[in-house]
């Protein structure tokens, strides 16, 4: 189910941002809501983003992803993991990581992503 929630794993809080089954406009809404929570929380945060095969990284979504409070949100992200990307989406994010000097890691399962967030 799309939306944002806090989960706790091994005593650590993780902000789970679920884009599953969202279309472009809803993805942008979820993204902006997550950024507001991150910025207003004013503390370092682990972030887990969930996608699936019904999501598309449209130019409109990527425009918001690259701008709209990006720097403020990045400042409070301790570590970020992504689940549910196919090879094309992985390449888009790999390019983003290189261009913007980011280190978003991509995983096949939620369990692998959580393990990375907690143990890196």
Rosetta blueprint (number, residue, H / E / L):
1 X L
2 X L
3 X E
4 X E
5 X E
6 X E
7 X E
8 X E
9 X E
10 X L
11 X L
12 X E
13 X E
14 X E
15 X E
16 X E
17 X E
18 X E
19 X L
20 X L
21 X L
22 X L
23 X L
24 X H
25 X H
26 X H
27 X H
28 X H
29 X H
30 X H
31 X H
32 X H
33 X H
34 X H
35 X H
36 X H
37 X H
38 X H
39 X H
40 X H
41 X H
42 X L
43 X L
44 X L
45 X E
46 X E
47 X E
48 X E
49 X E
50 X E
51 X L
52 X L
53 X L
54 X L
55 X L
56 X L
57 X L
58 X L
59 X H
60 X H
61 X H
62 X H
63 X H
64 X H
65 X H
66 X H
67 X L
68 X L
69 X L
70 X H
71 X H
72 X H
73 X H
74 X H
75 X L
76 X L
77 X E
78 X E
79 X E
80 X E
81 X E
82 X E
83 X E
84 X L
85 X L
86 X L
87 X H
88 X H
89 X H
90 X H
91 X H
92 X H
93 X H
94 X H
95 X H
96 X H
97 X H
98 X H
99 X H
100 X L
101 X L
102 X L
103 X L
104 X L
105 X E
106 X E
107 X E
108 X L
109 X L
110 X H
111 X H
112 X H
113 X H
114 X H
115 X H
116 X H
117 X H
118 X H
119 X H
120 X L
